[in-house]
């Protein structure tokens, strides 16, 4: 077999398609800047900004049946609902015998929620009392990160090119972020800028996590053949 045949399986196993690395790297950097900028702007604050107030006026206080929809969305970001989602996607990865994808699902959820939690303590923005840290929205960050991870995996499996793959990832992120963000604002759990911060946190953390997983796994795989050679 030629060199291309030997390398093909490794490329198939990657969770961050090479064709998307450049664009997603730029998007991740821009998202990180937004997270930092909003964090500095609202550090130690407890009141809605101008944009927050305008959006809240139109969204806050939904009534049945939309309130039930918002509560259902909110549950998906709670520990119980989040665990169900992660386990469902994890089971799919294991059924496909794609261990690297399974690692991505767990790692991106953990890293994104962990980053959002750390940022909340650093920024110190609150809503409805000093004990309710609000920036960025962990619910929005989690669902966006998990959805982006699934979109990355789908892009790789379907062999989508740069344009189609990037469009799929961004569309998935937008749908997940908008749905969870609406629920958080409608229920009064977060300000709209908290939601934007959570969405951007996921866009910054998930591609970086996928890249790190690929880099670590590729290095390990490169060493494995040499380690497996018989000793003379």
FENDAHU-V866114 format. One record per backbone hydrogen bond with DSSP energy under -1.0 kcal/mol. NH is the residue of the N-H (numbers start at 1). CO is the residue of the C=O. If there is no record, write none. Layout:
BEGIN
NH/CO  NH/CO
END
This chain:
BEGIN
6/2  7/3  8/4  11/7  12/8  13/9  20/17  24/20  25/21  26/22  27/23  28/24  29/25  30/26  31/27  32/28  33/29  34/30  35/31  36/32  37/33  38/34  39/35  40/36  41/37  42/38  44/123  45/42  53/49  54/50  55/51  56/52  57/53  59/55  60/56  61/186  66/63  69/65  70/66  71/67  72/68  73/69  74/70  75/71  76/72  77/74  78/75  82/78  83/79  84/80  85/81  86/82  87/83  88/84  89/85  90/86  91/87  92/88  93/89  94/90  95/91  96/92  97/94  98/93  102/98  103/99  104/100  105/101  106/102  107/103  108/104  109/105  110/106  111/107  112/108  113/109  114/110  115/111  116/112  117/113  118/114  119/115  120/116  121/117  122/118  123/119  124/120  126/45  127/132  132/129  134/125  137/194  141/137  142/138  143/139  144/140  145/141  146/142  147/143  148/144  149/145  150/146  151/147  152/148  153/149  154/150  155/151  156/152  157/153  158/154  160/155  165/161  166/162  167/163  168/164  169/165  170/166  171/167  172/168  173/169  174/170  175/171  176/172  177/173  178/174  179/175  180/176  181/177  182/178  183/179  184/180  185/181  186/182  187/183  189/184  190/184  195/191  196/192  197/193  198/194  199/195  200/196  201/197  202/198  203/199  204/200  205/201  206/202  209/205  210/206  211/207  212/208  213/209  214/210  215/211  216/212  217/213  218/214  219/215  220/216  221/217  222/218  223/219  224/220  227/223  228/224
END
